[in-house]
Amino acid sequence: PKAIIVPWLAHGTDTSTALQALTTLTTNGNNNIWLVGHEPEFSTLIAYLLGNPNSRIKVKKAGLIRVAVDMTSGIGELHWNIPNALMK
């Protein structure tokens, strides 16, 4: 699929804006969404998607994380987290 640049993943965007945008996307039938973002907002968003906004998950630069989320219940599950160092 074609990459789409969205303002709600820009540096400095609050988590509630990103969560609302993701909810809208899934409501419209988009069930396989890939995100690219910036720190520290991206780690915060992942923590919220996993249901624990106070978790200490950190997204390393150029890392890959797979999270499955049921946006209707707000329950997310971490499937894997691969740091860039393991992809070389």
trRosetta pair geometry for C-beta under 8 A, 3 or more apart (Angstrom, degrees):
i j d omega theta_ij theta_ji phi_ij phi_ji
6 9 5.5 78 76 8 91 100
6 21 6.8 135 159 -178 144 151
7 10 5.3 -28 -163 -8 54 122
7 13 7.0 142 144 -84 68 136
8 13 5.3 149 -157 -178 45 158
8 17 5.1 -151 -135 135 103 102
8 18 5.0 154 159 -93 105 62
8 21 4.4 153 76 -21 170 158
9 13 6.7 -73 -81 35 5 147
9 18 6.7 89 -83 -113 59 112
9 35 6.3 -171 -112 -161 137 98
9 36 6.9 83 159 80 148 56
9 37 4.7 -117 -167 -101 99 89
9 38 7.5 127 159 6 74 83
10 13 5.2 102 62 -30 73 113
10 38 7.4 6 179 13 30 129
11 38 4.2 -40 -84 80 86 160
11 41 6.7 177 -134 7 46 132
12 41 7.2 -80 -11 -51 13 141
13 17 5.3 -103 177 73 101 133
13 18 6.1 107 121 -48 120 99
13 41 6.2 82 60 -155 73 157
14 17 5.1 97 68 3 79 103
14 18 7.6 -154 100 -1 44 88
15 18 5.7 -60 -152 40 39 109
15 19 6.1 37 154 -20 73 107
15 41 7.0 -170 -72 -157 75 82
15 44 5.3 -105 -78 129 126 113
15 45 5.6 -174 -129 -87 90 68
15 48 5.5 134 179 -24 132 154
15 53 7.7 115 132 -129 169 115
16 19 5.6 -53 -143 39 33 112
16 20 6.3 35 157 -21 65 105
17 20 5.9 -55 -150 35 28 110
17 21 6.5 28 153 -18 63 107
18 21 5.7 -55 -148 36 32 112
18 22 6.4 32 154 -17 66 106
18 41 7.5 136 -28 167 149 111
18 45 5.2 -49 104 -114 151 126
19 22 5.7 -54 -147 37 32 111
19 23 6.3 35 153 -21 64 105
19 45 7.4 -169 -59 -139 79 86
19 48 6.2 -81 -77 130 126 142
19 49 7.9 -168 -106 -73 92 76
20 23 5.6 -52 -148 35 32 114
20 24 6.4 34 152 -20 64 104
21 24 5.7 -53 -150 35 32 113
21 25 6.5 35 151 -20 64 104
22 25 5.6 -50 -147 34 34 113
22 26 6.4 26 157 -12 66 105
22 33 6.9 -178 -134 83 89 166
22 49 7.9 -53 122 -96 171 112
22 69 7.8 13 156 89 136 147
22 71 6.4 -159 130 -111 95 132
23 26 6.1 -59 -147 40 29 104
23 27 6.1 33 154 -22 65 109
23 71 5.2 169 -111 177 65 127
24 27 5.6 -55 -145 36 29 114
24 28 6.4 20 157 -12 63 110
25 28 6.0 -68 -153 42 28 105
25 30 4.2 -57 170 61 89 131
25 33 6.0 69 129 -83 147 143
26 29 7.7 130 -172 -7 33 7
26 30 6.0 -91 -85 70 38 73
26 31 6.4 76 -132 -94 81 58
26 33 7.6 -84 -67 -19 83 132
26 71 4.3 133 61 26 160 152
27 71 7.6 -105 -45 104 72 137
30 33 5.7 66 143 -67 110 102
35 42 7.6 169 128 -134 119 102
35 45 7.9 -106 136 115 161 146
37 41 6.2 -112 165 92 124 99
37 42 3.6 154 92 -88 121 110
37 45 6.8 33 67 30 176 145
37 59 7.8 57 71 88 101 161
38 41 5.8 41 80 41 78 107
38 42 6.0 165 68 -26 25 109
39 42 5.6 -62 -79 34 54 102
39 43 6.1 36 -127 -8 87 105
39 58 7.9 33 -127 -162 128 81
39 59 6.4 -161 -83 70 101 96
39 61 7.6 -76 -10 -75 132 74
40 43 5.5 -52 -167 41 68 111
40 44 6.0 69 138 -23 84 105
41 44 5.6 -61 -151 40 34 114
41 45 6.2 37 153 -23 69 105
42 45 5.6 -50 -147 34 32 112
42 46 6.5 33 153 -18 64 103
42 59 4.9 -65 112 44 115 151
43 46 5.7 -52 -148 36 33 112
43 47 6.4 37 152 -22 64 104
43 57 5.8 -174 -160 102 90 77
43 58 5.2 -14 -117 -125 142 42
43 59 4.8 -153 -75 6 79 90
44 47 5.6 -52 -150 34 32 114
44 48 6.6 31 152 -16 64 103
44 53 7.2 26 -165 -153 77 81
45 48 5.8 -55 -151 37 33 110
45 49 6.3 32 152 -19 66 107
46 49 5.6 -55 -146 38 33 112
46 50 6.3 26 155 -14 65 108
46 57 5.5 -103 106 104 120 137
46 59 6.2 133 -7 -51 148 115
46 65 6.2 -2 -122 119 141 159
46 67 6.3 -179 -143 -43 86 153
47 50 5.8 -62 -149 41 29 107
47 52 5.8 -84 -174 89 83 67
47 53 5.3 97 124 -131 110 33
47 54 7.2 173 174 30 134 16
47 55 4.4 -172 -134 50 102 98
47 57 5.5 178 -76 40 84 109
48 51 7.6 56 -180 -66 32 17
48 53 5.0 28 -86 -91 74 87
49 67 5.4 75 121 142 132 151
49 69 5.0 -74 -170 -85 100 141
49 76 4.2 82 148 -62 72 166
50 55 6.3 -28 82 15 131 157
50 57 7.0 95 15 -9 153 151
50 67 6.6 -98 -68 -139 85 129
50 76 4.5 -94 -94 84 37 117
50 77 7.5 105 -127 -87 78 15
50 78 6.0 5 -108 -44 125 96
51 74 6.4 112 -96 137 90 88
51 75 6.0 6 -61 -124 134 51
51 76 5.8 -176 -20 33 87 85
52 55 4.1 77 106 -38 114 107
57 78 7.7 -166 -110 -89 146 144
57 81 7.7 -142 -155 -98 108 154
59 63 5.6 -161 -172 61 69 122
59 65 6.1 -83 -113 -19 101 136
60 63 4.1 89 63 -35 83 131
60 83 4.7 22 52 -129 149 94
60 84 6.2 -128 117 3 114 93
61 84 6.4 -31 94 -13 67 143
62 84 4.0 55 91 -87 105 131
62 87 7.9 -125 136 48 104 139
63 81 6.8 15 164 -176 127 77
63 82 6.2 173 -164 88 80 53
63 83 4.9 -41 -108 -119 113 44
63 84 5.5 -94 -73 -34 61 75
64 80 7.7 11 110 107 92 100
64 81 7.6 172 91 -151 53 37
64 82 4.6 0 58 56 96 104
64 87 7.4 96 1 -64 116 140
65 78 7.3 -54 -170 -142 101 93
65 80 7.2 -166 -144 97 45 55
65 81 4.9 4 -109 -110 86 76
65 82 7.6 -166 -73 25 44 64
66 78 7.6 109 83 -167 60 52
66 79 4.1 -47 101 63 108 116
66 80 5.0 32 35 45 107 82
66 81 7.9 -139 26 -65 63 46
67 76 5.3 8 176 -177 110 119
67 77 6.9 158 -159 76 64 40
67 78 5.7 -32 -104 -102 81 53
67 79 6.7 -168 -91 8 25 86
68 76 6.7 161 85 -154 44 65
68 77 5.0 -11 60 57 94 95
68 79 6.0 74 -13 -41 98 115
69 74 7.7 -21 -171 -154 101 28
69 75 7.1 169 -150 91 61 40
69 76 3.9 -20 -100 -100 88 93
69 77 7.6 -177 -77 19 48 60
70 73 4.6 21 105 36 118 102
70 74 7.3 -38 87 15 75 18
70 75 5.1 9 46 57 105 86
70 76 7.5 -159 23 -75 60 49
71 74 7.0 34 -156 -79 33 47
78 81 6.6 -16 -175 -37 119 104
82 86 5.5 -112 -168 73 87 125
82 87 6.3 88 146 -55 118 103
83 86 5.6 94 66 6 73 99
83 87 7.8 -146 105 -6 43 93
84 87 5.6 -66 -155 34 42 112
84 88 7.4 53 154 -40 70 93
85 88 6.6 -41 -162 2 35 113
